[in-house]
Structure formats: C-alpha cells, structure tokens
Amino acid sequence: MSIETAGGNGSLRSPSGGSQAPNPNILHTVMELVRGVAKERAEALTVDTNVMNLGLDSMERMEIVAGLEHAFGGRFPDDTLLEIETCRQIAVAVEQYLGIEDAPPGSAGEVPLEYYCFDQMPEYRHLKLTLGMLRASGEPNPYFQPHEHRSANLTVIDGKELVNFASWDYLGMSGDPEIADAAKAAVDQFGTSVSASRMIAGEKPVHGQLERAISQFLGVEDAVAFVSGHATAETTIGHLFGPGDLVLYDAQADAGIVQGARLSGAARKAFAHNDWQAVDELLTAERGSWRRVVIAIEGAYGSDGDLCDLPAFVDVKTRHQAFLLLDEAHSLGAVGARGRGVCEHYRVDPEQIDLHLGVLGNSLGSCGGYVAGCAEVVEYLKYTAPGFVFSAGLTPPAAAAALAALRKLEKLPERVAICQSRSHLFLALARQRGMNTGQAGNTPITPVILGNSLHALRASRELAQRGYHVQPLLHPAIEEENARLRFFITTSHTEEQIRGAVDATAQILAKIDPQLLMH
C-alpha cells in the first residue's frame, strides 16, 4: 500500500505511526478486501499487520486501493498513500478521507472523473506518484534508456560504451551472423509479416519447422509458437482453466502466469517460493474441491536466480492428479549440460511435465514464446486459444531466427558450458566479497540484494559511471527489504569484465554502507 519515498534512514518508506481505533465495520471491510487479494498470504493477518510484508505485487496493491475507493466512494489523497501500511492505518484513512456513505458514488447521476478520464484513474495516479518519488530521490530514471547498438556483453547508451549486465541474450545468439542471415533470408522469401492469423492465411513452412525443432529439443510430442512470451503464459492459463479450477503458482512467478490466472476466472493461490510442501499440504486438504488443478513454476527464477525443485513438484502433481506448468524463460539454453533446461539438469522425463512454456527472445535470440507438450493440448491451443487464433502469426524473421539459434545450440553446446562457467565465476566472486546473493545458483542470474531502493538506484548509477550497465529492481516491483541489483551473465562476457564488475560493485557498496558486504 505504501509507496516509498526518501526518508531519514535512506529507504523509500515513510510510514505513519499511531494506534487510533478505527471504525470496526470499516476495519472488517478493509481486512476482508486484503484477504481477498492476498489469499493464503494473509492467513495470519491482524489489524497491525504491515500489508507491504505480505508479498503483494504492485497490481495487487492497486487492486486493494481501487477496491476501497470503489467500496466507500472518493479517492485517497496521494500523500496519504505514502503513509498507510497496516490494516488499522488503512481503515483510519478510509474513515478520514473516503467516508462511510451508504450511497454508491455517482448515485445522483454524477459520474466521477476517474471512471472516464485516464489521467484520473487511481492506477495512473499511483504510477505518477511512484515516478514522482523516483524524481525526488535525485537519482536518474533507470528505465527506457535507448541502447544505440546491438545489446550483447557491450552496449552503447548516450554515446558511452558500457559492459552490459542487463541482457537476457544468454548464448549470444542475437546478432550472431548465422542467425541474422537466417532472419534476412526469411524476409526475402516470406516478407516481414505473415499478415494474418496462422489459422486463416498466415501459416508459413518456417513455423512448422520451428515447432518441430522445439518439441524434439525438449523431448515432447508437439509445440506451438506464439508472438509474445508474456502472452503465451497469459493466454494458455487463461484459456485452459476457468471457474471450478485452481491455479497454484509460485510467489515469484512471472507476471504472465499471474495475469493468466486472473483472467482465467479460476481460483488462484500463490505459494511461498519453491515451497512444494505447502502445495502438497493444500492439495491433500482441498484437491477434491476442485475440477482441474495446475501448479505453475519456473525453471529458473529471474528475481532470485535459483532453480525450482522440479523432482519434488513432479511428485506432488503426480500424487494429487494435477497439471504441472513449467516456464523455462530463463533456463532454456542456460541450464542443463546441453541447455535443455531443468528437466535435463534434474534428469526428469520431460513428458512428466504437462505444459512446457518458454520464450524465443532470451537464449534463442528472437522474440515470441512457445507451449510444448502432448499432441492433444497443442492441437487444442492451435484451434482455440485466443492469443493464437486471433493474433497475427509469429513473423517470418522471428521464426527463422529462433529456428537457426536452436539448431546452432544443438551443434555448439559449448556455448552453454561457457555461460555456466561465467555465471559460476560471477557468483563465487560476489560471495567472496561478502555480497548478499540470496539463494542464487546454477542459473545465469545473480542478484545482489541491498534491501534499500535508494541504495540500489545509487549503485546502478555509480556502476554506469564506471562503465557497467546494471539495472536495479526496486519497490514497488519488489518488497523494499528485497531491493537489489541484478546481473545477467552471458556467454559473451569475458572473465575480465566479470572480475571488473564485481570489484566495482564491491567498492561502491563499501562506500554506500559497509554492512552490505557483511554476508
């Protein structure tokens, strides 16, 4: 609920105190709304629980704000949103600023501006407030910086060459001459667009070639390619599951998984990160209450840089007769001896996974996504999934680039080994210097957790001044105590670049706060 701003302790939060007794009816409504959004994360909710510590994402927090404004009428002043954190504080703010009128807003015929003006929508005001706090911090906005050339281990921003640790091009496929030539040849043969849904008139031979290559690479029956990685997860979950079903997803799951769960109309519950025991306990108690159940996990998590416990989740889904969805956006090409992902890493039969999801834009140097699995689910999605049927098909150059990259990966698995070796080196050096890297391991992602958004912004800026492009992950996208830098390691990085980045980061953190190097 709170949006963080510069405070006396250097964090982005300035909570109000006080123990004013709220109206019990308002407090009940507030707590029920928080429970409805947070679900099992709010099992121990009390009047003085800090809502920010429930692990809500920014969309969920705005869902609570919008729900309160709709239920009671009116709007919270922007500065009030900076101060309310507990259910008690929220209820007091409701009574003070929104009131408890029985009549719904607009009952006399007046429609509030936020119902028809985008600039008055609570969600947009929340965004503007967050951006305002970023400006007030005195640090430059780290987002939407134009990269003037290909983004590999090096990039150019504002005319300055930087070592790039923000790219997901794990195997250096983007811009590889063979991949670029394949994309150019596809443009010459098929044009820049398929100009229609593939179901109607947009099917090209390269689509089928790519999908067969994906399914063979993963070791499953079939695959279907989508135009967007995010849309792949969103439309697959949203289409296959609905009312009467249950979607269980890791608390660190990608936004596409979460949004797909919301759109499906199914019941949805997030479980603590990698906590297969919690899923087992829940399904032991509740499996009979639901029709279809899907457990959604990721191979490698982009926030913490750790792997899922795949064998344990396979066991749980088998015993409880549930579906298992595995998103390998950050593990395909980067995990496993030959880059075949977490199934290869754990030596799990790929056919034990019901839905393999992945993207074409990370290790495969293109853009788009895929779903792979049994022939029946792929056929069903091809004929009925809205995000596939009602969308123009994957462009010929994107499909050809991904196909060429996949073939090159099969021929040159040493690229995977180099990426893994560089990733291990960075993680080992960071830990030697006392950085908090959390549970990271066996992935190309290393977080450096600072627990303070202002510190992360400052470290990112100072690294850029020293020639390293490293993006911060800030509140409200993540809880303040987990604010961090993230380093994405690729095959293209040299040992010298990695050692230089770790040294520079250690020097900057020592200057910001020596405690940041005490882990």
C-alpha positions as CSV (number, residue, x, y, z in Angstrom):
1,M,0.0,0.0,0.0
2,S,2.8,2.4,0.9
3,I,4.8,3.9,-1.9
4,E,8.2,4.6,-0.8
5,T,9.9,7.9,-0.8
6,A,13.2,9.3,0.6
7,G,13.2,9.1,4.4
8,G,15.6,9.8,7.1
9,N,17.1,6.3,7.0
10,G,17.7,6.4,3.3
11,S,14.9,4.0,2.5
12,L,11.9,4.8,0.3
13,R,9.3,4.4,3.0
14,S,7.9,6.9,5.5
15,P,5.1,5.2,7.4
16,S,2.8,6.9,9.8
17,G,2.5,5.7,13.3
18,G,-0.4,5.9,15.7
19,S,-2.8,3.4,17.2
20,Q,-6.1,5.3,16.5
21,A,-9.1,3.0,17.0
22,P,-10.8,2.6,13.6
23,N,-14.5,2.1,12.9
24,P,-14.9,-1.7,13.3
25,N,-17.2,-2.0,10.2
26,I,-14.6,-0.2,8.1
27,L,-11.8,-2.3,9.6
28,H,-13.7,-5.5,8.8
29,T,-14.2,-4.4,5.2
30,V,-10.5,-3.5,4.8
31,M,-9.3,-6.8,6.2
32,E,-11.7,-8.8,4.1
33,L,-10.5,-6.9,1.0
34,V,-6.9,-7.6,1.9
35,R,-7.6,-11.2,2.5
36,G,-9.4,-11.5,-0.8
37,V,-6.4,-10.2,-2.7
38,A,-3.6,-11.7,-0.7
39,K,-5.4,-15.0,-0.1
40,E,-3.3,-17.5,1.9
41,R,-0.6,-14.9,2.3
42,A,-3.0,-13.2,4.7
43,E,-3.7,-16.2,6.9
44,A,-2.1,-14.5,9.9
45,L,-3.5,-11.1,9.1
46,T,-4.1,-8.8,12.1
47,V,-5.1,-5.1,12.4
48,D,-1.4,-4.2,12.7
49,T,0.0,-6.4,10.0
50,N,2.1,-4.4,7.6
51,V,0.4,-5.1,4.3
52,M,3.6,-4.4,2.4
53,N,5.1,-7.5,4.0
54,L,2.5,-9.9,2.5
55,G,4.4,-10.2,-0.7
56,L,1.8,-8.4,-2.8
57,D,2.9,-7.2,-6.3
58,S,2.1,-3.6,-7.5
59,M,-1.0,-4.7,-9.3
60,E,-2.4,-6.4,-6.2
61,R,-1.7,-3.3,-4.1
62,M,-3.5,-1.2,-6.5
63,E,-6.4,-3.7,-6.5
64,I,-6.7,-3.0,-2.8
65,V,-6.6,0.7,-3.2
66,A,-9.1,0.7,-6.1
67,G,-11.4,-1.7,-4.2
68,L,-11.5,0.6,-1.2
69,E,-12.2,3.7,-3.3
70,H,-15.0,1.8,-5.1
71,A,-16.5,0.5,-1.9
72,F,-16.5,3.7,0.0
73,G,-16.5,6.4,-2.7
74,G,-14.0,9.1,-3.2
75,R,-10.2,9.0,-3.5
76,F,-7.3,8.8,-1.2
77,P,-5.0,11.9,-1.3
78,D,-1.8,10.9,-3.0
79,D,0.3,11.8,0.0
80,T,-1.8,9.6,2.2
81,L,-0.9,6.6,0.2
82,L,2.7,7.2,1.2
83,E,1.8,6.8,4.9
84,I,-0.7,3.9,5.3
85,E,0.7,0.4,5.8
86,T,-1.2,-1.5,8.3
87,C,-4.9,-2.5,8.2
88,R,-5.5,-0.2,11.2
89,Q,-4.0,2.8,9.3
90,I,-5.9,1.9,6.1
91,A,-9.2,1.8,8.0
92,V,-8.5,5.1,9.7
93,A,-7.6,6.7,6.3
94,V,-10.8,5.3,4.8
95,E,-12.8,6.9,7.6
96,Q,-10.9,10.2,7.3
97,Y,-10.8,10.6,3.5
98,L,-13.4,8.3,1.9
99,G,-16.2,8.3,4.4
100,I,-18.7,5.6,5.0
101,E,-21.7,6.8,3.0
102,D,-24.2,4.1,2.1
103,A,-25.0,5.5,-1.3
104,P,-22.6,4.4,-4.1
105,P,-20.6,7.1,-5.8
106,G,-22.5,8.8,-8.6
107,S,-25.9,7.8,-7.2
108,A,-27.2,11.3,-8.0
109,G,-26.2,10.9,-11.7
110,E,-22.7,12.4,-11.4
111,V,-20.0,10.1,-12.8
112,P,-16.6,10.5,-11.0
113,L,-13.8,11.7,-13.3
114,E,-11.8,8.5,-12.6
115,Y,-14.4,6.5,-14.3
116,Y,-13.9,8.0,-17.7
117,C,-10.6,10.1,-17.6
118,F,-7.4,8.1,-17.9
119,D,-5.4,10.8,-16.1
120,Q,-7.7,10.5,-13.1
121,M,-7.7,6.7,-12.8
122,P,-6.2,5.5,-9.5
123,E,-3.8,3.2,-11.2
124,Y,-2.4,6.0,-13.3
125,R,-2.2,8.3,-10.3
126,H,-0.3,5.6,-8.5
127,L,2.2,5.3,-11.3
128,K,2.7,9.1,-11.4
129,L,3.2,9.2,-7.7
130,T,5.8,6.4,-7.9
131,L,7.6,8.2,-10.7
132,G,7.5,11.4,-8.7
133,M,9.2,9.7,-5.8
134,L,11.8,8.4,-8.1
135,R,12.5,12.0,-9.3
136,A,12.5,13.2,-5.7
137,S,15.3,10.7,-4.9
138,G,17.7,12.7,-7.0
139,E,18.7,9.6,-8.9
140,P,18.2,9.4,-12.7
141,N,15.3,7.2,-14.1
142,P,17.0,3.9,-15.0
143,Y,14.2,2.8,-17.3
144,F,13.7,3.1,-21.1
145,Q,17.2,4.1,-21.8
146,P,17.8,3.7,-25.5
147,H,20.6,1.2,-26.5
148,E,22.1,2.6,-29.6
149,H,23.5,-0.7,-31.0
150,R,23.1,-4.4,-30.5
151,S,22.9,-5.2,-26.8
152,A,25.4,-8.0,-26.1
153,N,28.2,-8.0,-23.5
154,L,28.7,-4.4,-24.6
155,T,26.1,-1.8,-25.2
156,V,26.1,2.0,-26.0
157,I,23.9,4.4,-24.1
158,D,24.1,8.2,-24.6
159,G,27.2,7.6,-26.8
160,K,29.0,5.8,-24.0
161,E,30.1,2.1,-24.3
162,L,29.2,0.1,-21.2
163,V,29.7,-3.6,-20.2
164,N,26.2,-4.8,-20.3
165,F,24.8,-7.0,-17.4
166,A,21.1,-6.3,-18.2
167,S,20.8,-8.5,-21.4
168,W,19.0,-11.9,-21.4
169,D,20.9,-12.9,-24.6
170,Y,22.5,-15.8,-22.6
171,L,24.1,-17.6,-25.5
172,G,25.0,-14.6,-27.7
173,M,22.5,-15.5,-30.4
174,S,21.1,-12.1,-31.0
175,G,23.2,-10.5,-33.8
176,D,25.1,-13.7,-34.5
177,P,25.9,-13.7,-38.2
178,E,24.2,-17.0,-38.9
179,I,21.1,-16.1,-37.0
180,A,20.9,-12.7,-38.7
181,D,21.4,-14.3,-42.2
182,A,18.5,-16.7,-41.5
183,A,16.2,-13.8,-40.5
184,K,17.2,-11.8,-43.6
185,A,16.5,-14.8,-45.9
186,A,13.1,-15.3,-44.3
187,V,12.3,-11.7,-45.0
188,D,13.3,-12.1,-48.6
189,Q,11.2,-15.2,-49.0
190,F,8.1,-14.5,-46.9
191,G,8.2,-10.8,-46.1
192,T,8.3,-9.0,-42.8
193,S,4.9,-10.2,-41.6
194,V,2.6,-13.2,-42.1
195,S,-0.2,-10.7,-42.5
196,A,-2.9,-12.8,-40.9
197,S,-3.7,-15.4,-38.2
198,R,-1.9,-18.6,-39.0
199,M,-5.2,-20.4,-38.8
200,I,-6.6,-18.4,-41.7
201,A,-3.8,-17.4,-44.1
202,G,-0.6,-16.8,-42.1
203,E,0.9,-20.2,-41.9
204,K,4.5,-20.4,-43.3
205,P,6.7,-23.5,-43.6
206,V,9.2,-22.0,-41.1
207,H,6.5,-22.1,-38.3
208,G,6.1,-25.8,-38.5
209,Q,9.9,-26.3,-38.8
210,L,10.4,-24.2,-35.6
211,E,7.7,-26.0,-33.7
212,R,9.0,-29.5,-34.6
213,A,12.5,-28.4,-33.6
214,I,11.3,-27.1,-30.2
215,S,9.4,-30.3,-29.4
216,Q,12.3,-32.5,-30.5
217,F,14.8,-30.4,-28.5
218,L,12.6,-30.7,-25.3
219,G,11.7,-34.4,-25.8
220,V,7.9,-34.0,-26.1
221,E,5.3,-34.6,-28.8
222,D,4.5,-31.2,-30.2
223,A,4.8,-27.4,-29.7
224,V,3.1,-24.2,-30.8
225,A,4.8,-20.8,-31.2
226,F,3.2,-17.5,-30.0
227,V,4.1,-14.0,-30.9
228,S,4.9,-13.0,-27.3
229,G,6.4,-14.8,-24.3
230,H,4.1,-12.9,-21.8
231,A,1.1,-13.6,-23.9
232,T,2.0,-17.3,-24.2
233,A,1.6,-17.8,-20.4
234,E,-1.4,-15.5,-20.1
235,T,-3.4,-17.0,-22.9
236,T,-2.5,-20.6,-22.1
237,I,-3.5,-20.4,-18.4
238,G,-6.4,-18.1,-19.1
239,H,-7.8,-20.5,-21.8
240,L,-7.2,-23.9,-20.3
241,F,-8.5,-23.2,-16.8
242,G,-11.7,-21.5,-15.5
243,P,-14.3,-21.4,-12.8
244,G,-14.2,-24.5,-10.7
245,D,-10.5,-24.9,-11.3
246,L,-7.5,-23.9,-9.1
247,V,-4.3,-22.3,-10.3
248,L,-1.4,-22.6,-7.8
249,Y,1.6,-20.5,-8.6
250,D,5.0,-19.7,-7.1
251,A,5.0,-16.3,-5.3
252,Q,7.9,-15.3,-7.6
253,A,6.2,-16.5,-10.8
254,D,6.4,-14.3,-13.9
255,A,3.7,-11.7,-14.5
256,G,2.3,-13.6,-17.5
257,I,1.5,-16.6,-15.2
258,V,-0.2,-14.4,-12.6
259,Q,-2.2,-12.4,-15.2
260,G,-3.3,-15.6,-16.9
261,A,-4.5,-16.9,-13.5
262,R,-6.5,-13.8,-13.0
263,L,-8.0,-13.8,-16.5
264,S,-9.0,-17.5,-16.2
265,G,-11.7,-16.9,-13.6
266,A,-10.3,-19.9,-11.7
267,A,-9.5,-19.7,-8.0
268,R,-5.8,-18.8,-7.6
269,K,-3.4,-19.1,-4.8
270,A,0.3,-18.1,-4.6
271,F,2.5,-20.4,-2.5
272,A,5.8,-19.4,-0.9
273,H,8.8,-19.5,-3.2
274,N,9.7,-23.1,-4.1
275,D,7.6,-24.4,-1.2
276,W,6.4,-27.7,-2.7
277,Q,5.4,-28.9,0.8
278,A,2.8,-26.1,1.1
279,V,1.4,-27.2,-2.2
280,D,1.3,-30.8,-1.1
281,E,-0.5,-29.9,2.2
282,L,-3.0,-27.7,0.4
283,L,-3.9,-30.3,-2.2
284,T,-4.1,-33.1,0.5
285,A,-6.8,-31.0,2.2
286,E,-8.5,-29.5,-0.9
287,R,-7.9,-31.4,-4.1
288,G,-11.4,-32.8,-4.0
289,S,-12.9,-29.3,-4.0
290,W,-11.6,-28.5,-7.5
291,R,-12.0,-29.8,-11.0
292,R,-8.7,-29.1,-12.7
293,V,-5.6,-28.0,-10.7
294,V,-2.5,-26.6,-12.3
295,I,0.8,-25.9,-10.4
296,A,2.8,-23.2,-12.2
297,I,6.5,-22.9,-11.6
298,E,9.6,-21.6,-13.4
299,G,12.7,-23.4,-14.2
300,A,15.0,-20.5,-13.2
301,Y,13.6,-17.5,-11.4
302,G,14.5,-14.1,-12.8
303,S,14.4,-12.4,-9.4
304,D,16.4,-14.7,-7.1
305,G,18.4,-16.6,-9.7
306,D,17.6,-20.0,-8.3
307,L,16.1,-23.2,-9.7
308,C,12.8,-24.8,-9.0
309,D,12.8,-28.1,-7.1
310,L,11.4,-29.9,-10.1
311,P,11.5,-33.5,-8.9
312,A,9.5,-32.6,-5.8
313,F,6.9,-30.7,-7.8
314,V,6.6,-33.6,-10.2
315,D,6.0,-35.9,-7.3
316,V,3.3,-33.6,-5.8
317,K,1.5,-33.1,-9.1
318,T,1.5,-36.9,-9.8
319,R,0.1,-37.9,-6.4
320,H,-2.6,-35.3,-6.5
321,Q,-3.5,-35.7,-10.2
322,A,-2.8,-32.1,-11.1
323,F,-1.2,-30.5,-14.1
324,L,2.3,-29.1,-13.9
325,L,3.2,-26.0,-15.9
326,L,7.0,-25.2,-16.3
327,D,8.1,-21.9,-17.6
328,E,11.7,-22.0,-18.8
329,A,12.1,-18.4,-20.0
330,H,15.4,-18.2,-18.1
331,S,16.5,-21.8,-18.1
332,L,16.2,-23.0,-21.7
333,G,19.7,-22.7,-23.2
334,A,21.3,-21.8,-19.9
335,V,20.6,-24.8,-17.6
336,G,21.5,-28.4,-18.3
337,A,24.6,-29.8,-19.9
338,R,23.2,-29.2,-23.4
339,G,20.9,-26.3,-22.5
340,R,17.8,-28.3,-22.5
341,G,16.6,-26.8,-19.2
342,V,15.8,-28.1,-15.8
343,C,14.5,-31.5,-17.0
344,E,18.0,-32.2,-18.2
345,H,19.5,-30.7,-15.1
346,Y,17.5,-32.9,-12.8
347,R,17.3,-35.9,-15.2
348,V,13.5,-35.7,-15.1
349,D,11.5,-37.2,-18.0
350,P,10.1,-34.2,-20.0
351,E,6.9,-36.0,-20.6
352,Q,6.1,-35.8,-16.9
353,I,5.6,-32.0,-17.4
354,D,2.2,-31.3,-18.8
355,L,2.9,-27.8,-20.1
356,H,6.3,-26.6,-21.1
357,L,6.4,-22.9,-21.7
358,G,9.3,-20.8,-22.8
359,V,10.4,-17.7,-24.8
360,L,12.2,-17.2,-28.0
361,G,13.8,-13.9,-27.0
362,N,16.4,-15.0,-24.5
363,S,18.7,-17.9,-25.4
364,L,17.3,-18.1,-28.9
365,G,17.9,-14.5,-29.9
366,S,14.5,-13.8,-31.3
367,C,11.1,-12.8,-30.0
368,G,8.0,-14.8,-29.1
369,G,7.0,-17.8,-26.9
370,Y,6.0,-21.4,-27.1
371,V,3.9,-24.1,-25.4
372,A,5.1,-27.7,-25.8
373,G,3.7,-30.9,-24.5
374,C,1.4,-33.7,-25.7
375,A,-0.1,-33.5,-29.1
376,E,-3.6,-33.1,-27.8
377,V,-3.0,-29.9,-25.8
378,V,-1.1,-28.4,-28.6
379,E,-3.8,-29.2,-31.2
380,Y,-6.4,-27.7,-28.8
381,L,-4.5,-24.5,-28.3
382,K,-3.8,-24.1,-32.1
383,Y,-7.5,-24.2,-32.8
384,T,-9.0,-22.4,-29.8
385,A,-6.5,-20.2,-27.8
386,P,-7.5,-16.6,-28.3
387,G,-3.9,-15.3,-28.1
388,F,-3.0,-17.6,-31.0
389,V,-6.2,-17.8,-33.2
390,F,-7.0,-14.1,-33.1
391,S,-3.4,-12.8,-33.4
392,A,-1.2,-12.4,-36.5
393,G,1.3,-15.3,-36.6
394,L,4.9,-15.1,-35.5
395,T,6.8,-13.0,-38.1
396,P,9.0,-15.0,-40.6
397,P,12.3,-13.4,-39.5
398,A,11.5,-14.1,-35.8
399,A,10.6,-17.7,-36.5
400,A,13.7,-18.2,-38.7
401,A,16.0,-16.6,-36.2
402,A,14.7,-18.8,-33.4
403,L,15.0,-21.9,-35.6
404,A,18.6,-21.1,-36.6
405,A,19.5,-20.4,-33.0
406,L,18.1,-23.7,-31.8
407,R,20.0,-25.6,-34.5
408,K,23.2,-23.8,-33.5
409,L,22.6,-24.6,-29.9
410,E,22.4,-28.3,-30.7
411,K,25.6,-28.1,-32.7
412,L,27.5,-25.9,-30.2
413,P,26.6,-27.0,-26.7
414,E,29.9,-25.5,-25.6
415,R,28.2,-22.1,-25.6
416,V,26.0,-23.4,-22.7
417,A,29.1,-24.5,-20.8
418,I,30.8,-21.1,-21.2
419,C,27.6,-19.3,-20.0
420,Q,27.5,-21.6,-17.0
421,S,31.2,-21.2,-16.2
422,R,31.0,-17.4,-16.4
423,S,27.9,-17.5,-14.2
424,H,29.6,-19.6,-11.6
425,L,32.6,-17.3,-11.6
426,F,30.5,-14.2,-11.0
427,L,28.5,-15.7,-8.2
428,A,31.6,-17.1,-6.5
429,L,33.4,-13.7,-6.7
430,A,30.4,-11.8,-5.4
431,R,30.1,-14.1,-2.4
432,Q,33.8,-13.9,-1.7
433,R,33.4,-10.1,-1.4
434,G,30.6,-10.5,1.1
435,M,27.6,-9.6,-1.2
436,N,24.2,-10.9,-0.4
437,T,23.3,-13.1,-3.4
438,G,20.4,-14.9,-1.7
439,Q,19.7,-18.4,-2.9
440,A,21.2,-17.9,-6.4
441,G,22.9,-20.8,-8.0
442,N,23.0,-22.8,-11.3
443,T,21.5,-20.0,-13.3
444,P,22.8,-17.1,-15.3
445,I,21.2,-14.6,-12.9
446,T,22.9,-13.3,-9.8
447,P,21.1,-10.8,-7.6
448,V,22.9,-8.5,-5.2
449,I,20.4,-7.8,-2.5
450,L,20.7,-4.3,-0.9
451,G,17.4,-4.1,0.9
452,N,17.0,-0.4,0.1
453,S,15.7,1.0,-3.2
454,L,17.7,4.3,-2.9
455,H,20.9,2.3,-2.4
456,A,20.1,0.2,-5.5
457,L,19.5,3.3,-7.6
458,R,22.7,4.9,-6.4
459,A,24.7,1.7,-7.0
460,S,23.3,1.4,-10.5
461,R,24.2,5.0,-11.3
462,E,27.7,4.7,-10.0
463,L,28.3,1.5,-11.8
464,A,27.3,3.2,-15.1
465,Q,29.7,6.0,-14.3
466,R,32.4,3.3,-14.1
467,G,31.4,1.6,-17.3
468,Y,28.9,-1.1,-16.3
469,H,25.2,-1.2,-17.1
470,V,23.3,-2.9,-14.3
471,Q,19.6,-2.5,-13.7
472,P,18.1,-2.2,-10.2
473,L,14.9,-3.9,-9.1
474,L,13.0,-1.5,-6.9
475,H,10.0,-1.2,-4.7
476,P,7.1,-1.4,-5.5
477,A,8.0,-4.1,-8.1
478,I,9.6,-5.9,-5.1
479,E,9.4,-5.5,-1.4
480,E,11.7,-2.8,-0.1
481,E,13.7,-5.2,2.0
482,N,14.5,-7.2,-1.2
483,A,15.5,-4.2,-3.4
484,R,18.5,-5.3,-5.4
485,L,20.8,-5.1,-8.4
486,R,20.5,-8.0,-10.9
487,F,23.4,-9.2,-13.0
488,F,22.6,-11.3,-16.1
489,I,25.6,-13.3,-17.2
490,T,26.1,-14.4,-20.8
491,T,28.4,-16.4,-23.0
492,S,29.7,-13.2,-24.4
493,H,31.1,-11.8,-21.1
494,T,34.8,-12.2,-20.6
495,E,36.4,-13.1,-17.3
496,E,38.0,-9.7,-17.2
497,Q,34.6,-8.0,-17.5
498,I,33.1,-10.2,-14.7
499,R,36.0,-9.5,-12.3
500,G,35.9,-5.8,-13.1
501,A,32.2,-5.6,-12.4
502,V,32.5,-7.5,-9.1
503,D,35.4,-5.2,-8.0
504,A,33.5,-2.1,-8.9
505,T,30.3,-3.2,-7.2
506,A,32.2,-4.1,-4.0
507,Q,33.9,-0.7,-4.0
508,I,30.6,1.1,-4.5
509,L,28.7,-0.9,-1.8
510,A,31.5,-0.3,0.7
511,K,31.1,3.4,0.1
512,I,27.3,3.3,0.4
513,D,27.2,1.1,3.5
514,P,30.0,-1.3,4.6
515,Q,27.3,-3.6,6.1
516,L,26.3,-4.5,2.5
517,L,29.5,-6.6,2.3
518,M,29.0,-8.5,5.5
519,H,27.2,-11.6,4.2
